[in-house]
């Protein structure tokens, strides 16, 4: 038993190795092969190992393929397989194989399998050169073939890389013949060619592969036809046949030129000229022929008094051609009779007796003239015919021709000087020359600056124009000619860059929209400059007035005006100035203000630009007003508007006296126990003031002489109005105490006040206290002074028996009044809190009054 297990394990290992060998044999024998077309999209199924091996599966390299470990399927990755890049050295007949390694089975066996990358037609044919040149002789016979070395290449394999060729635009002159399985391309001549008719052919050589979706490439095939000597020289019809020369012609004078042509080119077209051996000896003696140019010249001076004809036979020879011939007949005339001639020696430059003279030159010598002939005619003279600005001055038998004044090109551009001979001898018959003409051309000088038709241009342009709008065209003329009179236009360098002028036409334009509010008038300086050297220029001014459009709404100085005004002002008093502006002009900028969305007592004074009241104001009724102002211009076609917010705070004036709430009556009375401790609050005075600020700050004081105040056991707190027992009550303090209280506000410069009697009865019995009538103040009415300076008051004390009854009644009434007063106070307090809360919601805080009449919260 102990030795059986190893034996079993050995048999299992041997069996496993045997199966592995079988599978390797399948792989080697080619049963495990996969094929994948190149350039597949990612995720394309390329094959599966599931039919050959059990799972799991793992592909070792996943550059081009990845494998599902459960199914054994392998797919293409993002990295596409390019057969031409993976197998660049393989021939088109060989397969492109990639070997992949994978681990299969639970035992983790390593296998290797090939993947064949199949070719697709993804490469077009390609010519190395876009032009193919071939030289063909014009005498090439029909059917002659010429190999084309520049062939197209295709990187694909199989039919995708197999190429077919054809010609386009050959017009039947050439065709293609492909041999040796497409590796040899021959150009075949289909028709006879003549270089003299057409020396070059251009066509398209198209290479197309044999793929399912064939791709092609094109190269330009240029065939140059080379020349052969298939033409001979011939004389042209314009070659001279008859020539006449005078009998006194000088040596080397050109008599004639013969010209022959040969349609061939290069050495085949070389022509050599020669005289025929049949030419007479006199002709050979008088004339020479240039073998290359065909020029016939005299070899000596002629002095012939008789006429004669000489016949020259000229031969034109070419390579391998019989010579062509032509005949030139030269007629020699006898010498002319003796004649009088005018010899002209020009001082200035001339051409064909035409002188070019710049204008504005001082009197200038042009030429020296001389009469030539027999000495018997020395008495003849030379003169100028007509009136011209030239003079002819005799000097030692000669004549000096010069200008008599500066010439002006703008007046006359050319002059003709007619020279005539005046004869004074009739002894000998002579030929008098006709009048001789010397032509003088006046050359223009840049002596005129351009001239504007107007020195000042004015125009009006509405603002907000379209960019590129043409404004006007200026024009300047120049009396000079040529470049001296060619005018170009420009603007001064300080001109705004939005203005442009066409340098040729003078058309002025603006490249941007004009804004009158930024600039109402534009002044430009336009220059006109000629092209002379040095150039001359002139200038003109252009004034452009920009017309207003209603393109600006009224603008308030601030979007929120805040004013403060006392409540005691009279009606129609100025509250403040509301500033508004409009950048437009005229009616477009004329603004008018209105109060909108408000029923407050305010109106706008448009003449002053201010806000005024219409009625009396009461801060206690309304302490703040909110309104809106509407500003509208008078523009056309549509008026523009804007709004601003106005807040008016009504400032308090001390116009309300303090109002005493407690005690409610001057005849009320309160009993105080003699045993009350010092510092005990006996009662309280409560007063309110409808004003605000210092005007509503209330102080309380007892009016009495200082001795009386110092001896009184009762004191009043000036702020709270609490009446307290200032000292321990004594026997002498028993009885009625009448305290005359003055309630003042803090108004400036004179505070307002109210008075109230506080009646206190010091009594052990604590019986209700009653007064039949209120005490009477007999002191001075001037209670504004401090209590220490107030006069002594005199109080009429009522009878004691009436006091008890009156006290009880007063106490009852006081209690009722106190309850009513407390209820009223609570209601007033609640209402005041609600108003304060509403005001707090509208404005978080009341702004401090500033020195200015308004400010902006923006």
GUMITI-255798 format. One record per residue (C-alpha): x, y, z; residue in three letters. Coordinates in pm, whole numbers, padded with zeros to 5 digits, always signed. Layout:
XYZALA ...
END
This chain:
+00000+00000+00000UNK +00278+00241+00087UNK +00445+00201-00250UNK +00129+00224-00462UNK +00086+00595-00447UNK +00417+00690-00614UNK +00347+00439-00892UNK +00010+00601-00957UNK +00165+00945-00961UNK +00426+00832-01214UNK +00158+00692-01443UNK -00039+01021-01418UNK +00271+01221-01505UNK +00350+01000-01799UNK -00005+01030-01927UNK +00008+01406-01894UNK +00335+01426-02084UNK +00191+01200-02352UNK -00109+01428-02400UNK +00121+01728-02413UNK +00328+01563-02683UNK +00012+01491-02882UNK -00096+01853-02859UNK +00251+01978-02953UNK +00237+01748-03252UNK -00095+01904-03352UNK +00060+02247-03323UNK +00366+02144-03520UNK +00158+01973-03783UNK -00040+02290-03834UNK -00372+02190-03691UNK -00364+02483-03446UNK -00343+02785-03678UNK -00537+03111-03675UNK -00572+03379-03940UNK -00662+03741-03877UNK -00698+04018-04141UNK -00478+04315-04065UNK -00605+04655-03946UNK -00908+04506-03762UNK -01107+04723-03522UNK -01048+04666-03146UNK -01255+04382-03001UNK -01274+04173-03320UNK -01282+03795-03250UNK -00962+03645-03391UNK -00997+03281-03275UNK -01046+03051-02976UNK -00848+02785-02787UNK -01158+02633-02631UNK -01178+02358-02895UNK -00819+02251-02826UNK -00759+02302-02455UNK -00968+02316-02137UNK -00984+02642-01933UNK -00849+02847-01779UNK -00657+03043-02042UNK -00398+03319-02016UNK -00220+03495-02306UNK +00133+03595-02208UNK +00170+03892-02444UNK -00131+04113-02512UNK +00009+04381-02739UNK -00206+04291-03041UNK -00443+04028-02893UNK -00608+03973-02558UNK -00773+03653-02435UNK -01080+03578-02227UNK -00948+03349-01949UNK -01279+03161-01923UNK -01381+03107-02288UNK -01037+03097-02454UNK -01154+03350-02715UNK -00892+03604-02814UNK -00971+03947-02962UNK -00785+04235-03128UNK -00665+04523-02909UNK -00642+04898-02960UNK -00300+04842-03119UNK -00396+04749-03474UNK -00186+04493-03664UNK -00024+04633-03978UNK +00109+04346-04190UNK +00352+04569-04378UNK +00498+04702-04052UNK +00508+04365-03871UNK +00659+04173-04164UNK +00850+04430-04372UNK +01115+04183-04499UNK +00882+03902-04605UNK +00818+03863-04971UNK +00466+03889-05102UNK +00454+03511-05140UNK +00538+03439-04777UNK +00299+03449-04486UNK +00325+03700-04205UNK +00313+03489-03886UNK +00314+03606-03525UNK +00378+03341-03258UNK +00183+03379-02932UNK +00241+03198-02602UNK -00044+03100-02373UNK -00093+02907-02047UNK -00383+02659-02059UNK -00546+02394-01842UNK -00562+02400-01466UNK -00218+02246-01467UNK -00076+02563-01630UNK +00072+02413-01948UNK +00261+02654-02178UNK +00166+02634-02546UNK +00263+02833-02854UNK +00035+02893-03152UNK +00082+03093-03474UNK -00145+03376-03589UNK -00126+03455-03959UNK -00177+03823-04043UNK -00375+03830-04365UNK -00320+04113-04607UNK -00593+04368-04695UNK -00576+04625-04970UNK -00471+04918-04747UNK -00179+05047-04952UNK -00215+05226-05283UNK +00047+05187-05555UNK +00326+05444-05544UNK +00557+05587-05810UNK +00894+05701-05683UNK +00893+05989-05934UNK +00586+06192-06021UNK +00727+06248-06371UNK +00877+05984-06602UNK +01087+06113-06894UNK +01160+05916-07210UNK +01340+06021-07530UNK +01223+05870-07860UNK +01368+05942-08202UNK +01124+06084-08455UNK +01216+05816-08706UNK +01111+05534-08469UNK +00901+05286-08666UNK +00552+05185-08567UNK +00562+04895-08322UNK +00895+04991-08166UNK +00896+04926-07788UNK +01078+05119-07518UNK +01108+04983-07160UNK +00991+05199-06874UNK +01226+05168-06577UNK +01014+05373-06336UNK +00750+05127-06220UNK +00503+05158-05934UNK +00534+04962-05611UNK +00264+04830-05380UNK +00338+04713-05023UNK +00037+04480-05017UNK +00058+04108-05098UNK -00123+03879-05337UNK -00384+04038-05561UNK -00373+04347-05342UNK -00014+04406-05448UNK -00049+04289-05810UNK -00050+04589-06045UNK -00207+04663-06384UNK -00102+04961-06599UNK -00274+05172-06864UNK -00218+05501-07044UNK -00446+05804-07050UNK -00440+06098-07296UNK -00201+05920-07534UNK -00430+06004-07831UNK -00340+05675-07996UNK +00025+05767-08052UNK +00153+05526-07785UNK +00030+05213-07608UNK +00152+04990-07326UNK +00272+04631-07336UNK +00333+04446-07009UNK +00556+04138-07007UNK +00712+03893-06758UNK +00413+03887-06524UNK +00393+04262-06491UNK +00761+04318-06413UNK +00848+04469-06753UNK +00648+04759-06897UNK +00706+04859-07258UNK +00592+05179-07433UNK +00492+05094-07791UNK +00491+05346-08081UNK +00157+05320-08260UNK +00185+05601-08521UNK +00466+05773-08709UNK +00609+06087-08541UNK +00743+06413-08680UNK +00947+06629-08444UNK +00890+06936-08659UNK +00514+06891-08608UNK +00517+06794-08239UNK +00829+06756-08033UNK +00680+06639-07701UNK +00394+06419-07578UNK +00256+06423-07226UNK +00027+06150-07091UNK -00072+05981-06767UNK +00065+05639-06664UNK -00188+05481-06424UNK -00102+05185-06200UNK -00399+05002-06038UNK -00383+04708-05798UNK -00609+04404-05824UNK -00770+04431-05481UNK -01144+04405-05422UNK -01158+04783-05387UNK -00872+04868-05625UNK -00640+05159-05549UNK -00437+05345-05807UNK -00151+05592-05856UNK -00069+05818-06148UNK +00261+05947-06286UNK +00309+06190-06572UNK +00485+06028-06867UNK +00667+06284-07085UNK +00802+06160-07421UNK +01047+06394-07593UNK +01086+06338-07969UNK +01449+06374-08074UNK +01547+06514-08410UNK +01689+06337-08716UNK +01822+06515-09020UNK +01517+06471-09240UNK +01494+06831-09373UNK +01721+07037-09600UNK +01778+07415-09616UNK +01552+07633-09827UNK +01545+08006-09894UNK +01255+08202-09757UNK +01032+08406-09979UNK +01137+08733-09816UNK +01501+08685-09916UNK +01603+08984-10133UNK +01605+08938-10512UNK +01685+09288-10644UNK +01905+09548-10467UNK +01998+09901-10583UNK +02308+10084-10457UNK +02452+10427-10546UNK +02773+10447-10749UNK +02966+10618-10465UNK +02884+10358-10194UNK +03162+10310-09937UNK +03358+09998-09852UNK +03198+09740-09615UNK +02851+09878-09685UNK +02584+09610-09631UNK +02431+09545-09971UNK +02186+09264-09879UNK +02131+08961-09656UNK +02014+08624-09777UNK +01837+08389-09535UNK +01765+08017-09561UNK +01589+07797-09302UNK +01609+07430-09196UNK +01321+07285-08978UNK +01565+07048-08808UNK +01736+07136-08483UNK +02089+07139-08346UNK +02369+07038-08584UNK +02108+06917-08834UNK +01991+07278-08878UNK +02337+07436-08940UNK +02343+07626-09275UNK +02653+07745-09463UNK +02631+08019-09732UNK +02865+08050-10036UNK +02877+08211-10378UNK +02829+07991-10680UNK +03139+07936-10894UNK +02942+08082-11187UNK +02949+08434-11036UNK +03142+08686-11257UNK +03491+08793-11165UNK +03377+09157-11116UNK +03106+09045-10875UNK +03361+08833-10686UNK +03591+09138-10674UNK +03324+09384-10552UNK +03124+09169-10307UNK +03188+08933-10014UNK +02946+08683-09854UNK +02953+08588-09483UNK +02912+08209-09469UNK +02725+08213-09139UNK +02507+08526-09150UNK +02446+08556-09525UNK +02553+08925-09525UNK +02666+09060-09866UNK +02904+09358-09835UNK +03115+09580-10061UNK +03485+09492-10057UNK +03591+09840-10179UNK +03467+10197-10233UNK +03259+10244-10548UNK +03337+10532-10782UNK +03109+10446-11070UNK +02975+10709-11309UNK +02785+10446-11512UNK +02504+10213-11420UNK +02552+09835-11423UNK +02387+09510-11299UNK +02570+09236-11118UNK +02415+08890-11063UNK +02504+08699-10745UNK +02404+08333-10712UNK +02413+08225-10347UNK +02416+07863-10228UNK +02287+07736-09885UNK +02433+07399-09778UNK +02334+07165-09491UNK +02450+06827-09354UNK +02392+06548-09599UNK +02176+06776-09816UNK +02214+06913-10167UNK +02261+07296-10162UNK +01968+07531-10214UNK +02025+07839-10430UNK +01887+08189-10476UNK +01978+08480-10706UNK +02047+08841-10602UNK +02064+09113-10870UNK +02261+09425-10759UNK +02191+09741-10964UNK +02466+10007-10937UNK +02352+10366-11005UNK +02592+10635-11134UNK +02722+10898-10888UNK +02483+11189-10824UNK +02533+11542-10955UNK +02719+11799-10749UNK +02489+11927-10481UNK +02495+12163-10191UNK +02462+11978-09858UNK +02406+12085-09500UNK +02651+11931-09257UNK +02525+11921-08901UNK +02753+11875-08602UNK +02539+11829-08292UNK +02665+11964-07962UNK +02393+11800-07752UNK +02290+11437-07762UNK +02068+11344-08054UNK +01921+11048-08236UNK +01817+11059-08599UNK +01854+11439-08593UNK +01611+11457-08301UNK +01724+11650-07995UNK +01574+11604-07648UNK +01609+11920-07441UNK +01482+11966-07083UNK +01243+12253-07028UNK +01334+12570-06833UNK +01696+12557-06958UNK +01868+12890-07032UNK +01963+12959-07399UNK +02157+12649-07502UNK +02375+12575-07810UNK +02239+12276-07999UNK +02455+12223-08308UNK +02708+12374-08551UNK +02584+12379-08912UNK +02797+12412-09231UNK +02715+12432-09604UNK +02930+12194-09812UNK +02978+12202-10191UNK +03189+12372-10463UNK +03374+12685-10356UNK +03174+12888-10605UNK +02877+12860-10376UNK +03034+13016-10071UNK +02803+13316-10107UNK +02501+13096-10022UNK +02355+13130-09672UNK +02157+12923-09425UNK +01843+13043-09241UNK +01557+12922-09018UNK +01211+12927-09166UNK +00927+13064-08956UNK +00914+13202-08600UNK +01050+12954-08350UNK +01239+13000-08020UNK +01570+12920-08190UNK +01845+13133-08348UNK +02106+13066-08617UNK +02422+13277-08570UNK +02692+13289-08849UNK +03043+13226-08709UNK +03347+13200-08940UNK +03155+13045-09229UNK +02957+12819-08999UNK +02633+12861-08814UNK +02562+12811-08442UNK +02211+12680-08372UNK +02084+12757-08020UNK +01765+12825-07827UNK +01659+13187-07793UNK +01468+13140-07464UNK +01386+12864-07214UNK +01145+12608-07352UNK +00823+12524-07168UNK +00695+12168-07191UNK +00350+12267-07073UNK +00323+12527-07354UNK +00462+12315-07639UNK +00608+11968-07624UNK +00801+11959-07953UNK +00945+12200-08208UNK +01051+12160-08571UNK +01343+12371-08699UNK +01317+12410-09075UNK +01660+12499-09230UNK +01661+12648-09580UNK +01950+12751-09814UNK +01943+13091-09984UNK +02136+13071-10318UNK +02336+13370-10444UNK +02512+13216-10748UNK +02356+13100-11075UNK +02673+13034-11276UNK +02676+12662-11217UNK +02383+12427-11214UNK +02366+12272-10868UNK +02115+12076-10670UNK +01987+12282-10384UNK +01874+12058-10096UNK +01518+12094-09985UNK +01458+12242-09643UNK +01620+12037-09369UNK +01427+11960-09050UNK +01572+11925-08701UNK +01322+11801-08443UNK +01351+11922-08085UNK +01157+11735-07817UNK +01103+11920-07488UNK +01160+11692-07190UNK +00931+11751-06897UNK +01079+11873-06570UNK +00891+11841-06247UNK +00821+12213-06213UNK +00451+12196-06133UNK +00309+12080-05804UNK -00030+11904-05799UNK -00324+12143-05774UNK -00645+12063-05583UNK -00976+12165-05734UNK -01072+12290-05385UNK -00844+12398-05105UNK -01106+12321-04839UNK -01364+12043-04845UNK -01656+12040-04603UNK -01904+11761-04547UNK -02147+11635-04287UNK -02175+11273-04179UNK -02426+11124-03940UNK -02275+10939-03647UNK -02304+10560-03613UNK -02226+10520-03982UNK -02141+10183-04134UNK -01768+10101-04121UNK -01598+10141-04457UNK -01834+10419-04566UNK -01709+10640-04850UNK -01704+11008-04762UNK -01588+11205-05065UNK -01339+11199-05346UNK -01071+11465-05366UNK -00902+11544-05695UNK -00578+11716-05786UNK -00422+11770-06128UNK -00060+11814-06233UNK +00041+11996-06551UNK +00356+11784-06582UNK +00366+11456-06774UNK +00468+11099-06707UNK +00588+11032-06356UNK +00611+11405-06296UNK +00237+11431-06344UNK +00134+11106-06176UNK -00049+11210-05858UNK -00091+10999-05545UNK -00288+11093-05236UNK -00219+11052-04867UNK -00325+11178-04527UNK -00125+11371-04273UNK +00054+11142-04024UNK -00135+11305-03739UNK -00473+11213-03889UNK -00684+10957-03710UNK -00617+10601-03824UNK -00988+10541-03887UNK -00970+10759-04199UNK -00823+10615-04518UNK -00768+10753-04863UNK -00714+10559-05182UNK -00370+10669-05304UNK -00478+10644-05669UNK -00840+10761-05682UNK -00838+11002-05385UNK -01150+10835-05243UNK -01173+10918-04870UNK -01342+10665-04645UNK -01384+10591-04275UNK -01318+10241-04140UNK -01509+10278-03812UNK -01833+10429-03686UNK -01807+10793-03585UNK -01925+10906-03243UNK -02023+11271-03216UNK -02006+11256-02838UNK -01638+11166-02857UNK -01550+11409-03134UNK -01790+11634-03318UNK -01555+11767-03586UNK -01268+11594-03762UNK -01015+11798-03957UNK -00792+11615-04200UNK -00506+11731-04417UNK -00493+11558-04756UNK -00167+11562-04954UNK -00134+11523-05329UNK +00218+11428-05434UNK +00357+11371-05783UNK +00611+11103-05870UNK +00884+11338-05987UNK +01236+11350-05849UNK +01229+11530-05619UNK +00852+11504-05576UNK +00631+11810-05536UNK +00318+11816-05326UNK +00029+12034-05219UNK -00237+11997-04955UNK -00604+12059-04891UNK -00808+12044-04572UNK -01118+11833-04517UNK -01359+11929-04238UNK -01600+11654-04136UNK -01886+11756-03909UNK -02045+11461-03733UNK -02422+11501-03710UNK -02586+11397-03386UNK -02820+11103-03346UNK -03025+11028-03038UNK -02803+10741-02926UNK -02747+10845-02565UNK -03007+10824-02293UNK -03010+11085-02016UNK -02770+10998-01734UNK -02824+11096-01371UNK -02522+11198-01168UNK -02606+10912-00934UNK -02866+10637-00951UNK -02977+10714-00595UNK -03021+11066-00458UNK -03053+11115-00080UNK -03170+11450+00060UNK -03236+11586+00413UNK -03487+11863+00476UNK -03622+12012+00803UNK -03987+11957+00870UNK -04064+12326+00930UNK -03974+12450+00579UNK -04225+12647+00376UNK -04393+12501+00067UNK -04196+12515-00265UNK -03866+12522-00086UNK -03580+12353-00273UNK -03509+12003-00146UNK -03197+11944-00355UNK -03051+11953-00703UNK -03095+11645-00921UNK -02819+11648-01181UNK -02888+11484-01518UNK -02689+11506-01840UNK -02735+11389-02199UNK -02432+11355-02424UNK -02641+11430-02734UNK -02698+11783-02860UNK -02999+11990-02958UNK -03336+11836-02894UNK -03165+11497-02859UNK -02986+11629-02551UNK -03268+11847-02410UNK -03397+11659-02105UNK -03709+11691-01891UNK -03767+11544-01544UNK -04085+11399-01395UNK -04171+11241-01061UNK -04313+10890-01112UNK -04446+10619-00882UNK -04499+10859-00593UNK -04781+11055-00431UNK -04544+11253-00211UNK -04559+11632-00184UNK -04274+11694-00431UNK -04240+11834-00782UNK -03947+11885-01020UNK -03842+12236-01115UNK -03702+12167-01465UNK -03577+12522-01509UNK -03351+12490-01206UNK -03304+12112-01215UNK -03419+12088-00852UNK -03673+11903-00643UNK -03918+12118-00445UNK -04186+12060-00180UNK -04551+12136-00246UNK -04688+12138+00113UNK -04572+12161+00472UNK -04388+11857+00601UNK -04440+11689+00937UNK -04180+11441+01049UNK -04413+11299+01310UNK -04657+11208+01032UNK -04402+11092+00767UNK -04031+11086+00833UNK -03914+10956+00493UNK -04025+10963+00130UNK -03924+10731-00154UNK -03985+10836-00513UNK -03846+10788-00863UNK -03746+11046-01121UNK -03788+10987-01493UNK -03554+11178-01726UNK -03665+11190-02090UNK -03493+11362-02383UNK -03672+11513-02683UNK -03494+11299-02941UNK -03644+11174-03265UNK -03774+10938-03377UNK -03778+10782-03029UNK -03714+10962-02702UNK -03473+10789-02462UNK -03532+10774-02087UNK -03363+10678-01764UNK -03469+10668-01398UNK -03314+10744-01062UNK -03426+10671-00708UNK -03471+10954-00459UNK -03487+10915-00079UNK -03586+11222+00127UNK -03539+11217+00503UNK -03746+11470+00699UNK -03531+11615+00978UNK -03686+11667+01316UNK -03761+12014+01458UNK -03836+12063+01825UNK -04203+12142+01775UNK -04355+11907+02033UNK -04352+11956+02408UNK -04303+11663+02640UNK -04636+11501+02726UNK -04678+11373+03083UNK -04851+11036+03097UNK -04805+10969+03472UNK -04936+11119+03691UNK -05247+11175+03485UNK -05372+11467+03698UNK -05222+11750+03903UNK -05475+11677+04181UNK -05378+11314+04225UNK -05231+11223+04564UNK -05024+10938+04705UNK -04978+10840+05075UNK -04625+10761+05192UNK -04556+10567+05510UNK -04326+10750+05760UNK -04143+10424+05810UNK -04028+10406+05446UNK -03658+10354+05418UNK -03429+10608+05254UNK -03381+10526+04882UNK -03726+10380+04841UNK -03895+10474+04513UNK -04218+10640+04603UNK -04366+10692+04258UNK -04266+10758+03898UNK -04317+11034+03649UNK -04353+10913+03288UNK -04353+11149+02990UNK -04307+11109+02613UNK -04198+11345+02333UNK -04302+11285+01970UNK -03985+11450+01841UNK -03666+11254+01779UNK -03303+11272+01878UNK -03209+11538+02131UNK -03551+11691+02083UNK -03705+11383+02243UNK -03456+11336+02527UNK -03650+11417+02847UNK -03514+11532+03183UNK -03708+11577+03506UNK -03645+11837+03777UNK -03819+11976+04090UNK -03871+12351+04081UNK -03821+12508+04422UNK -03570+12735+04600UNK -03249+12567+04715UNK -03339+12579+05085UNK -03668+12411+05013UNK -03503+12153+04787UNK -03237+12075+05046UNK -03496+12026+05319UNK -03734+11816+05109UNK -03707+11443+05180UNK -03807+11361+04823UNK -03584+11369+04517UNK -03646+11306+04143UNK -03407+11121+03908UNK -03352+11359+03615UNK -03337+11074+03358UNK -03578+10809+03474UNK -03834+11034+03648UNK -03828+10809+03953UNK -03921+10994+04279UNK -03732+10840+04566UNK -03705+10905+04939UNK -03379+11088+04974UNK -03357+11060+05358UNK -03524+10898+05651UNK -03862+11065+05724UNK -03884+11257+06050UNK -04169+11388+06259UNK -04145+11721+06088UNK -04196+11557+05749UNK -04549+11443+05834UNK -04813+11608+05619UNK -04865+11704+05254UNK -04572+11757+05018UNK -04641+11927+04683UNK -04360+11866+04427UNK -04372+12091+04119UNK -04198+11890+03843UNK -04070+12046+03518UNK -04037+11800+03230UNK -03793+11934+02963UNK -03673+11799+02626UNK -03321+11846+02492UNK -03410+12076+02203UNK -03170+12349+02088UNK -03138+12637+02130UNK -03448+12657+02354UNK -03593+12336+02495UNK -03968+12286+02537UNK -04116+12180+02868UNK -04429+12070+03053UNK -04510+12074+03427UNK -04687+11839+03659UNK -04773+11832+04031UNK -04676+11532+04238UNK -04865+11536+04567UNK -04734+11314+04846UNK -04895+11274+05191UNK -04669+11141+05470UNK -04912+10975+05711UNK -04907+10678+05954UNK -05261+10569+05885UNK -05201+10506+05513UNK -05551+10625+05445UNK -05636+10722+05091UNK -05518+11069+05001UNK -05757+11319+04838UNK -05718+11674+04702UNK -06013+11899+04636UNK -05818+12090+04375UNK -05478+12098+04219UNK -05206+12313+04372UNK -05137+12648+04218UNK -04793+12766+04099UNK -04737+13122+04219UNK -04375+13157+04115UNK -04224+13308+03802UNK -04343+13165+03471UNK -03979+13136+03353UNK -03928+12769+03425UNK -03654+12717+03168UNK -03387+12797+03423UNK -03243+12526+03638UNK -03435+12437+03955UNK -03164+12585+04175UNK -03220+12927+04023UNK -03599+12906+04013UNK -03787+13150+04246UNK -03952+13043+04565UNK -04295+12906+04498UNK -04593+12972+04705UNK -04838+12687+04748UNK -05184+12721+04889UNK -05242+12423+05113UNK -05607+12306+05125UNK -05782+12223+05438UNK -05694+11890+05591UNK -06053+11766+05624UNK -06106+11811+05255UNK -05782+11642+05175UNK -05891+11300+05291UNK -06208+11297+05084UNK -06035+11447+04783UNK -05743+11211+04826UNK -05961+10903+04816UNK -06136+11027+04504UNK -05808+11124+04345UNK -05656+10789+04427UNK -05943+10606+04262UNK -05930+10830+03959UNK -05550+10802+03945UNK -05568+10426+03951UNK -05814+10420+03664UNK -05609+10670+03469UNK -05294+10474+03543UNK -05448+10157+03400UNK -05573+10343+03091UNK -05236+10509+03051UNK -05052+10179+03075UNK -05280+10026+02809UNK -05230+10325+02578UNK -04858+10317+02634UNK -04837+09948+02549UNK -05034+10007+02224UNK -04822+10307+02130UNK -04507+10115+02208UNK -04615+09821+01992UNK -04707+10051+01705UNK -04374+10228+01735UNK -04190+09895+01729UNK -04381+09787+01416UNK -04296+10114+01242UNK -03933+10079+01342UNK -03930+09721+01218UNK -04087+09824+00885UNK -03837+10102+00851UNK -03560+09858+00935UNK -03675+09628+00657UNK -03682+09913+00405UNK -03348+10051+00508UNK -03106+09862+00729UNK -02980+10182+00881UNK -03059+10550+00858UNK -02763+10724+00697UNK -02596+11009+00875UNK -02662+11347+00729UNK -02377+11453+00507UNK -02257+11799+00421UNK -02368+11750+00060UNK -02730+11755-00041UNK -02720+11405-00187UNK -02500+11105-00226UNK -02504+10778-00416UNK -02539+10440-00253UNK -02367+10276-00550UNK 
END
